[in-house]
């Protein structure tokens, strides 16, 4: 075999495994890898970001969109610690991702060399696997394993540390073969028991969530849901698994859940959960189900055996990837022609439509109308990205996600995610409209990536909902410490001018009537665009105001 330097050998493995894009902030610790990219630059697009957290978030978003590991490359020490937030998001969101970290050379280890960190130890609780490649000849083996681990079972992130001196050593090692994810399938007995449980139910309810879905799997699951007339909710930030316009979609089971929907989940006698982990957010703080034995008969379908029975013991646990399970149940005959629960989907749908109806808030800008404009004017396959904060309530609750992978949001609750995710989404799908929702606090955690959007000509539309505060924390502050406001107010720049300084479009909206024309100009510009939407600080949620929260807290304290 022709000898190759470790850096080039590594890049060649990425090509073998089908990588077409990687996100980075360059560092001297992996210059040999960057040099390897030079020779394959027509095959692999290298996206240079302005912050490692953004590079990791873009890689995570890529993994969500493609079901293939998103690739990020960062340097040691500060680079890796900055990127850790993206790794944590990938872990909690079960997203396939591989972070490559340039590391100190083998000769300098264990001396607290410049920027030295034990990355295997640091990332152990944040990743599915963390490894350091000390032997250049093992690059093909260990990189192949990284792809296999990231995509098999419960998907997630892998971290690979690359010693600087190893990357310049020569190797005659042969390339690995392209990875093939290991996917478990449901057994015949699993399907028979599922049918028996469904036949004996009177109040079944279904929850879809998790990763590993495909457009075809979502369509097959929809056929099963409709054939059995099941009410179906989607787990937190997986609302795009079932067309929200479907008569059987009844809302999201997550933060700020419709109280009527929460009660419906609690009162179900059979809960069919496909893909979701049943973590804290999906279960409303572990209150929708009792642990360890739920009152509802639980059918839990998940690709990882370790997740089934982790918190809740199921009546039936099925270890299966999403696509094989959806394909299997799509072919099942309906349990009954006139089941006892007939009409419950329609009732739950009516509750959902009432919950997502128009809400009036204080101030001149009505956010429901803003979202309604987007619902009416954006193409069906528009991708909506957001990070974390009360501002996200508007898009999560009032937007109708119409197609698979039209929602890009972190279940981990990570701020700063929305803008990098939107940029990655536009790069993956340049033919689709991409809209990003940010709060004013969240936007400036990654706002510098407007430079990346401009550099790579990715015309996304960014809405910055500006209320001059860290709104979610202020809301909780007023609940628990009413009137004692500290640490939650922020002073912002002129966001439109900020955007224009990068070469992007910048607009200001201070009245609802201004939004439509501003959005039309932004979308027609062919450039990245920021619309600063200035809302009344009192409009903290669709349901209440800061003053009402404070008054209620003070009244409760007097009792």
C-alpha positions as CSV (number, residue, x, y, z in Angstrom):
1,X,0.0,0.0,0.0
2,X,1.1,3.6,-0.6
3,X,2.0,5.3,2.6
4,X,-0.1,8.2,3.8
5,X,0.4,10.6,6.7
6,X,-2.1,10.1,9.5
7,X,-4.0,13.3,8.7
8,X,-4.6,12.3,5.1
9,X,-5.4,8.7,6.2
10,X,-8.1,10.1,8.5
11,X,-9.6,12.3,5.8
12,X,-9.6,9.3,3.4
13,X,-11.7,7.4,6.0
14,X,-14.2,10.2,6.1
15,X,-14.6,9.9,2.3
16,X,-15.0,6.1,2.6
17,X,-17.8,6.6,5.1
18,X,-19.7,9.0,2.8
19,X,-18.9,12.4,4.5
20,X,-19.7,15.3,2.2
21,X,-19.4,18.1,4.7
22,X,-17.5,18.9,7.9
23,X,-17.6,21.9,10.2
24,X,-14.5,23.4,11.9
25,X,-12.7,26.1,13.6
26,X,-9.1,25.5,12.5
27,X,-6.3,24.8,15.0
28,X,-2.6,24.1,14.8
29,X,-3.1,20.8,16.5
30,X,-4.7,19.2,13.4
31,X,-3.0,21.0,10.6
32,X,-2.2,17.6,9.0
33,X,-5.9,16.9,8.8
34,X,-6.7,20.3,7.3
35,X,-4.0,19.5,4.7
36,X,-5.7,16.2,4.0
37,X,-8.9,18.0,3.2
38,X,-7.1,20.1,0.5
39,X,-6.9,17.1,-1.8
40,X,-10.5,16.1,-1.4
41,X,-12.0,19.5,-1.4
42,X,-14.3,18.7,-4.3
43,X,-15.7,15.7,-2.4
44,X,-16.0,17.1,1.1
45,X,-17.0,20.7,1.8
46,X,-15.2,22.2,4.8
47,X,-17.2,24.8,6.5
48,X,-15.2,27.2,8.6
49,X,-17.1,28.6,11.6
50,X,-16.4,31.4,14.0
51,X,-16.8,29.5,17.3
52,X,-16.4,25.8,18.2
53,X,-19.8,25.6,19.8
54,X,-21.4,26.7,16.6
55,X,-19.3,24.1,14.6
56,X,-20.5,21.4,16.9
57,X,-24.1,22.6,16.8
58,X,-23.9,22.6,13.0
59,X,-22.6,19.1,13.0
60,X,-25.4,18.0,15.3
61,X,-28.0,19.6,13.1
62,X,-26.5,17.9,10.1
63,X,-26.8,14.6,11.9
64,X,-30.5,15.3,12.7
65,X,-31.3,16.2,9.1
66,X,-29.4,13.3,7.3
67,X,-29.4,10.4,9.8
68,X,-25.6,10.3,9.1
69,X,-23.0,11.4,11.6
70,X,-22.4,15.1,11.5
71,X,-18.6,15.9,11.6
72,X,-16.9,18.6,13.6
73,X,-13.2,19.2,13.9
74,X,-11.8,21.4,16.7
75,X,-8.5,21.9,18.5
76,X,-7.5,20.8,22.0
77,X,-8.3,22.6,25.3
78,X,-10.5,25.6,24.6
79,X,-11.7,24.3,21.3
80,X,-12.9,21.0,22.7
81,X,-14.5,22.6,25.8
82,X,-16.3,25.1,23.6
83,X,-17.6,22.2,21.4
84,X,-18.8,20.2,24.4
85,X,-22.2,21.9,24.4
86,X,-22.8,20.5,20.9
87,X,-21.8,17.0,22.1
88,X,-24.1,17.2,25.0
89,X,-27.0,18.3,22.8
90,X,-26.2,15.3,20.4
91,X,-26.2,13.0,23.4
92,X,-29.5,14.1,24.9
93,X,-31.1,14.4,21.4
94,X,-29.7,10.9,20.3
95,X,-28.1,12.5,17.2
96,X,-25.3,10.8,15.3
97,X,-22.2,13.0,15.4
98,X,-18.4,12.6,15.6
99,X,-16.2,15.3,17.1
100,X,-12.5,15.1,16.1
101,X,-10.2,16.9,18.5
102,X,-6.6,17.8,17.7
103,X,-4.6,16.8,20.8
104,X,-1.2,17.2,22.4
105,X,1.5,14.9,21.0
106,X,2.2,11.5,22.6
107,X,5.6,12.7,23.8
108,X,4.0,15.5,25.9
109,X,1.2,13.6,27.6
110,X,0.7,13.6,31.4
111,X,2.8,16.8,31.8
112,X,-0.1,19.3,31.7
113,X,1.2,20.4,28.3
114,X,-0.2,23.4,26.5
115,X,-4.0,23.0,26.4
116,X,-3.8,19.3,27.5
117,X,-7.0,17.6,28.7
118,X,-7.8,14.0,29.1
119,X,-10.6,13.9,26.6
120,X,-11.6,10.3,27.1
121,X,-12.4,11.3,30.8
122,X,-13.9,14.7,30.0
123,X,-16.3,13.4,27.4
124,X,-17.2,10.0,29.1
125,X,-20.5,11.3,30.5
126,X,-21.3,13.4,27.4
127,X,-20.7,10.9,24.6
128,X,-21.5,7.3,23.6
129,X,-17.8,6.7,23.3
130,X,-14.6,8.7,23.6
131,X,-11.3,7.4,22.3
132,X,-7.7,8.6,21.6
133,X,-5.9,7.2,18.5
134,X,-2.3,6.8,19.5
135,X,-1.3,4.4,16.7
136,X,-1.5,5.8,13.2
137,X,-2.1,2.3,11.7
138,X,-5.4,2.0,13.7
139,X,-7.0,5.1,12.2
140,X,-9.2,3.1,9.7
141,X,-10.3,0.7,12.4
142,X,-11.2,3.2,15.1
143,X,-12.8,5.7,12.7
144,X,-15.0,2.9,11.3
145,X,-15.9,2.0,14.9
146,X,-16.8,5.6,15.6
147,X,-19.3,5.7,12.7
148,X,-20.7,2.4,13.8
149,X,-21.2,3.5,17.4
150,X,-22.7,6.8,16.5
151,X,-25.4,5.2,14.3
152,X,-26.3,1.9,16.0
153,X,-28.8,1.4,18.8
154,X,-29.6,4.7,20.5
155,X,-27.7,7.1,18.2
156,X,-25.4,9.7,19.7
157,X,-22.0,11.4,19.6
158,X,-18.5,10.0,19.6
159,X,-15.4,12.0,20.4
160,X,-12.1,11.0,18.8
161,X,-8.8,12.7,20.0
162,X,-6.0,12.9,17.5
163,X,-2.5,13.4,18.9
164,X,-0.6,16.0,16.8
165,X,2.5,13.9,16.2
166,X,0.4,10.8,15.3
167,X,-1.2,12.8,12.5
168,X,2.2,13.4,10.8
169,X,3.4,9.8,11.0
170,X,3.3,7.6,7.9
171,X,1.2,4.5,7.5
172,X,0.5,1.9,4.9
173,X,-2.8,0.9,6.5
174,X,-5.6,0.0,4.1
175,X,-8.9,1.8,4.1
176,X,-11.9,0.4,6.1
177,X,-15.2,-0.5,4.4
178,X,-18.1,1.9,4.7
179,X,-20.0,1.5,7.9
180,X,-23.5,-0.1,8.0
181,X,-25.6,0.8,11.0
182,X,-26.9,-2.2,13.0
183,X,-30.7,-1.9,13.2
184,X,-32.8,-4.1,15.5
185,X,-36.2,-5.3,14.1
186,X,-39.4,-6.2,16.0
187,X,-40.2,-9.9,16.4
188,X,-43.4,-11.6,15.3
189,X,-44.3,-12.3,18.9
190,X,-43.9,-8.6,19.7
191,X,-46.4,-7.6,17.0
192,X,-48.9,-10.2,18.1
193,X,-48.8,-9.0,21.7
194,X,-49.1,-5.4,20.5
195,X,-52.2,-6.3,18.6
196,X,-53.7,-8.1,21.7
197,X,-53.0,-5.1,23.9
198,X,-54.5,-2.7,21.5
199,X,-57.6,-5.0,21.1
200,X,-58.1,-4.9,24.8
201,X,-57.8,-1.1,25.2
202,X,-60.5,1.5,25.7
203,X,-58.4,4.7,25.9
204,X,-55.2,4.2,23.9
205,X,-52.8,7.0,23.2
206,X,-49.7,7.2,21.1
207,X,-46.5,9.2,21.4
208,X,-43.9,9.5,18.7
209,X,-40.4,10.8,19.3
210,X,-36.7,10.1,19.0
211,X,-34.3,9.9,16.1
212,X,-33.6,7.4,13.3
213,X,-36.8,8.1,11.5
214,X,-37.1,8.5,7.7
215,X,-39.7,10.1,5.6
216,X,-41.0,6.7,4.6
217,X,-41.1,5.5,8.2
218,X,-43.2,8.5,9.2
219,X,-45.6,7.8,6.3
220,X,-46.0,4.2,7.3
221,X,-46.6,5.2,11.0
222,X,-49.2,7.6,9.8
223,X,-51.0,4.8,8.0
224,X,-51.0,2.7,11.2
225,X,-52.3,5.6,13.3
226,X,-55.1,6.4,10.8
227,X,-56.1,2.8,10.3
228,X,-56.6,2.4,14.1
229,X,-58.0,5.9,14.6
230,X,-55.5,6.6,17.4
231,X,-54.9,10.0,19.0
232,X,-51.2,10.8,18.6
233,X,-48.9,13.3,20.3
234,X,-45.3,14.0,19.5
235,X,-42.6,14.2,22.1
236,X,-40.8,17.5,22.9
237,X,-39.3,18.9,19.7
238,X,-40.2,15.9,17.6
239,X,-43.4,17.5,16.3
240,X,-42.4,17.0,12.7
241,X,-42.9,13.2,12.9
242,X,-46.6,13.5,12.1
243,X,-48.1,16.2,9.9
244,X,-49.6,18.6,12.3
245,X,-52.5,19.1,10.0
246,X,-53.5,15.5,10.4
247,X,-56.8,14.8,12.1
248,X,-55.0,12.4,14.4
249,X,-52.2,14.8,15.6
250,X,-53.3,16.2,19.0
251,X,-50.3,18.2,20.2
252,X,-46.8,18.1,21.6
253,X,-46.1,16.2,24.8
254,X,-43.4,18.4,26.3
255,X,-42.7,21.6,28.1
256,X,-45.8,23.7,28.6
257,X,-48.1,20.8,27.6
258,X,-51.8,21.6,27.1
259,X,-53.2,20.6,30.5
260,X,-56.1,18.8,28.8
261,X,-53.6,16.8,26.8
262,X,-51.6,15.9,29.9
263,X,-54.8,14.6,31.5
264,X,-55.5,12.5,28.4
265,X,-52.1,10.9,28.6
266,X,-52.6,10.2,32.3
267,X,-56.0,8.6,31.8
268,X,-55.0,6.4,28.9
269,X,-55.2,2.7,29.6
270,X,-52.7,1.9,26.9
271,X,-49.7,4.1,26.1
272,X,-47.9,3.3,22.9
273,X,-44.6,5.1,22.9
274,X,-42.4,4.8,19.7
275,X,-38.9,6.2,19.7
276,X,-39.2,8.6,22.7
277,X,-37.0,8.0,25.7
278,X,-39.7,9.0,28.2
279,X,-37.3,11.5,29.9
280,X,-38.1,14.4,32.2
281,X,-39.4,16.8,29.6
282,X,-41.7,14.3,27.7
283,X,-43.2,13.1,31.0
284,X,-43.6,16.6,32.5
285,X,-41.1,15.9,35.3
286,X,-42.0,12.2,35.5
287,X,-45.6,13.0,36.4
288,X,-47.5,11.8,33.4
289,X,-46.5,8.2,34.2
290,X,-45.9,6.6,37.6
291,X,-42.5,5.0,38.2
292,X,-41.5,2.2,38.2
293,X,-44.8,0.7,37.2
294,X,-47.1,3.0,35.2
295,X,-50.8,3.0,35.7
296,X,-51.2,2.8,32.0
297,X,-50.2,-0.3,30.2
298,X,-47.0,0.8,28.5
299,X,-45.7,-0.4,25.1
300,X,-42.3,1.1,24.7
301,X,-40.5,0.8,21.3
302,X,-36.9,2.0,21.3
303,X,-33.7,1.0,19.4
304,X,-31.7,0.6,22.6
305,X,-32.5,-2.2,25.1
306,X,-30.9,0.0,27.8
307,X,-33.7,2.6,27.5
308,X,-36.6,0.1,27.8
309,X,-37.4,-0.2,31.5
310,X,-34.8,2.4,32.5
311,X,-37.5,4.5,34.4
312,X,-40.8,2.8,33.5
313,X,-41.4,-0.9,33.4
314,X,-43.4,-1.6,30.2
315,X,-46.1,-4.2,29.7
316,X,-44.3,-4.8,26.4
317,X,-40.8,-3.6,25.4
318,X,-39.9,-3.8,21.8
319,X,-36.2,-3.3,20.8
320,X,-36.5,-1.9,17.3
321,X,-35.2,0.8,15.0
322,X,-37.9,3.2,13.8
323,X,-38.0,2.2,10.1
324,X,-38.4,-1.5,10.7
325,X,-41.1,-1.0,13.3
326,X,-43.1,1.4,11.2
327,X,-42.9,-0.9,8.2
328,X,-44.1,-3.9,10.3
329,X,-47.1,-2.1,11.9
330,X,-48.1,-0.4,8.6
331,X,-48.9,-3.9,7.3
332,X,-51.1,-4.9,10.3
333,X,-54.8,-5.1,9.8
334,X,-56.8,-2.6,12.0
335,X,-57.5,-4.2,15.4
336,X,-61.3,-3.4,15.2
337,X,-63.6,-1.7,12.8
338,X,-65.4,0.2,15.6
339,X,-63.0,0.3,18.5
340,X,-64.2,1.5,22.0
341,X,-62.0,4.6,21.6
342,X,-63.6,5.7,18.3
343,X,-64.0,9.4,18.3
344,X,-61.3,10.1,20.9
345,X,-58.9,11.3,18.2
346,X,-61.4,13.8,17.0
347,X,-62.0,15.0,20.6
348,X,-58.3,15.4,21.3
349,X,-57.8,17.2,18.0
350,X,-60.5,19.7,18.9
351,X,-58.7,20.3,22.2
352,X,-55.4,20.9,20.3
353,X,-57.0,23.4,17.9
354,X,-58.5,25.3,20.8
355,X,-55.1,25.3,22.5
356,X,-53.3,26.6,19.4
357,X,-55.9,29.2,18.6
358,X,-55.1,32.9,18.5
359,X,-53.8,34.5,21.7
360,X,-53.7,38.3,22.3
361,X,-50.6,39.6,24.2
362,X,-49.7,43.0,25.4
363,X,-48.0,45.4,23.0
364,X,-48.1,46.3,19.4
365,X,-46.7,43.1,18.0
366,X,-48.9,40.0,18.2
367,X,-46.7,37.0,17.9
368,X,-49.6,34.6,17.0
369,X,-50.1,36.7,13.9
370,X,-46.4,36.6,13.1
371,X,-46.4,32.8,13.2
372,X,-49.7,32.7,11.3
373,X,-48.2,34.8,8.5
374,X,-45.3,32.3,8.3
375,X,-47.8,29.4,8.3
376,X,-49.6,30.9,5.4
377,X,-46.7,32.2,3.3
378,X,-43.8,29.7,3.8
379,X,-43.6,26.5,1.6
380,X,-44.8,23.3,3.2
381,X,-41.2,21.9,3.6
382,X,-39.8,25.1,5.3
383,X,-37.4,24.1,8.0
384,X,-37.9,26.0,11.3
385,X,-35.0,26.1,13.7
386,X,-34.8,27.4,17.2
387,X,-32.8,27.3,20.4
388,X,-34.1,27.5,23.9
389,X,-36.2,30.2,25.6
390,X,-39.8,31.3,26.1
391,X,-39.7,32.8,22.6
392,X,-39.7,29.3,21.2
393,X,-43.2,28.7,22.6
394,X,-44.6,30.8,19.8
395,X,-43.3,28.6,17.0
396,X,-43.5,25.2,18.9
397,X,-47.2,25.8,19.9
398,X,-48.6,27.8,17.0
399,X,-46.7,26.7,13.9
400,X,-48.0,23.6,12.0
401,X,-45.0,21.4,11.2
402,X,-46.1,19.8,8.0
403,X,-43.3,17.5,6.9
404,X,-40.5,15.2,8.1
405,X,-37.5,17.2,9.3
406,X,-39.0,20.6,9.3
407,X,-38.3,21.1,13.0
408,X,-34.7,21.7,14.2
409,X,-34.5,22.3,17.9
410,X,-32.5,20.9,20.9
411,X,-34.3,18.7,23.4
412,X,-31.3,19.5,25.6
413,X,-32.6,23.0,26.0
414,X,-29.3,24.5,24.7
415,X,-29.2,28.2,24.0
416,X,-27.3,29.4,21.0
417,X,-28.4,26.4,18.8
418,X,-30.9,28.0,16.5
419,X,-28.7,30.1,14.2
420,X,-26.0,27.4,13.6
421,X,-28.7,24.8,13.1
422,X,-30.4,27.0,10.5
423,X,-27.2,27.6,8.6
424,X,-26.4,23.8,8.5
425,X,-30.0,23.1,7.4
426,X,-29.7,25.6,4.5
427,X,-26.4,24.0,3.5
428,X,-27.9,20.5,3.5
429,X,-31.1,21.7,1.7
430,X,-30.3,24.8,-0.3
431,X,-33.6,24.5,-2.2
432,X,-35.7,24.8,1.0
433,X,-36.7,27.9,3.0
434,X,-35.1,28.0,6.4
435,X,-36.5,30.2,9.2
436,X,-34.8,30.6,12.6
437,X,-36.4,31.8,15.8
438,X,-34.1,33.3,18.4
439,X,-34.6,35.2,21.6
440,X,-32.4,38.3,22.1
441,X,-30.4,36.5,24.8
442,X,-30.1,33.3,22.7
443,X,-29.1,35.1,19.4
444,X,-26.0,36.7,20.8
445,X,-24.7,33.3,22.0
446,X,-24.0,32.5,18.4
447,X,-24.8,35.7,16.5
448,X,-21.2,35.9,15.1
449,X,-22.1,33.0,12.8
450,X,-23.9,35.5,10.6
451,X,-20.4,35.8,9.2
452,X,-20.5,32.1,8.3
453,X,-23.9,32.5,6.7
454,X,-22.7,35.4,4.6
455,X,-19.4,33.7,3.7
456,X,-21.2,30.6,2.4
457,X,-24.1,32.4,0.9
458,X,-26.8,30.7,2.9
459,X,-29.9,32.9,2.8
460,X,-31.8,32.0,6.0
461,X,-34.4,34.2,7.7
462,X,-33.7,34.9,11.4
463,X,-36.3,36.3,13.7
464,X,-34.9,37.8,16.9
465,X,-37.7,38.2,19.4
466,X,-36.4,41.0,21.6
467,X,-37.9,41.7,25.0
468,X,-34.7,42.9,26.7
469,X,-34.3,40.0,29.1
470,X,-33.5,36.4,29.7
471,X,-37.2,35.7,29.6
472,X,-37.4,32.1,30.8
473,X,-35.3,32.8,33.9
474,X,-37.2,36.1,34.6
475,X,-40.5,34.1,34.5
476,X,-39.2,31.6,37.0
477,X,-37.7,34.4,39.1
478,X,-41.1,36.1,39.4
479,X,-42.7,32.8,40.3
480,X,-40.3,32.0,43.1
481,X,-38.8,35.4,44.1
482,X,-41.5,37.9,43.0
483,X,-40.3,41.5,42.5
484,X,-36.7,40.7,43.3
485,X,-35.4,41.2,39.8
486,X,-31.7,40.7,39.4
487,X,-29.4,39.1,36.8
488,X,-32.0,38.7,34.1
489,X,-32.1,42.1,32.3
490,X,-29.9,42.6,29.3
491,X,-28.9,45.6,27.1
492,X,-29.0,44.8,23.4
493,X,-27.5,46.2,20.2
494,X,-29.5,47.4,17.3
495,X,-30.0,43.9,15.8
496,X,-30.8,45.1,12.3
497,X,-27.6,47.3,12.2
498,X,-25.7,44.3,13.6
499,X,-26.9,42.1,10.8
500,X,-26.1,44.7,8.1
501,X,-22.6,45.0,9.5
502,X,-22.0,41.4,8.3
503,X,-23.5,42.0,4.9
504,X,-26.8,40.5,5.8
505,X,-30.2,42.1,5.6
506,X,-31.5,43.8,8.7
507,X,-35.1,44.8,9.5
508,X,-37.0,46.1,12.6
509,X,-40.6,45.2,13.4
510,X,-42.4,47.2,16.1
511,X,-45.9,46.6,14.9
512,X,-47.7,43.5,13.6
513,X,-48.5,45.1,10.3
514,X,-44.8,45.6,9.6
515,X,-43.9,42.0,9.8
516,X,-45.4,40.7,6.5
517,X,-43.7,43.3,4.3
518,X,-40.4,42.9,6.2
519,X,-40.5,39.2,5.8
520,X,-41.2,39.4,2.1
521,X,-38.3,41.8,1.6
522,X,-36.0,39.5,3.6
523,X,-37.0,36.4,1.7
524,X,-36.7,38.1,-1.6
525,X,-33.2,39.4,-0.9
526,X,-31.4,36.2,-1.5
527,X,-29.2,37.0,1.5
528,X,-29.1,36.0,5.1
529,X,-31.6,38.2,6.9
530,X,-32.4,39.2,10.4
531,X,-35.8,40.7,11.5
532,X,-35.7,42.1,15.0
533,X,-39.2,41.7,16.4
534,X,-39.6,44.0,19.4
535,X,-42.2,42.7,21.8
536,X,-43.6,44.0,25.1
537,X,-41.6,42.6,28.0
538,X,-44.9,41.8,29.7
539,X,-45.7,39.2,26.9
540,X,-43.7,36.5,28.7
541,X,-45.9,33.6,27.5
542,X,-49.1,33.2,25.4
543,X,-51.1,32.7,28.6
544,X,-49.9,35.3,31.1
545,X,-47.8,38.4,31.8
546,X,-45.0,39.1,34.2
547,X,-47.3,41.3,36.3
548,X,-49.8,38.5,36.6
549,X,-47.1,36.0,37.6
550,X,-45.7,38.3,40.2
551,X,-49.2,39.1,41.6
552,X,-50.1,35.4,41.8
553,X,-46.8,34.6,43.6
554,X,-47.2,37.4,46.1
555,X,-50.8,36.3,46.8
556,X,-49.7,32.7,47.3
557,X,-47.0,33.9,49.7
558,X,-49.5,35.7,51.9
559,X,-51.7,32.6,52.4
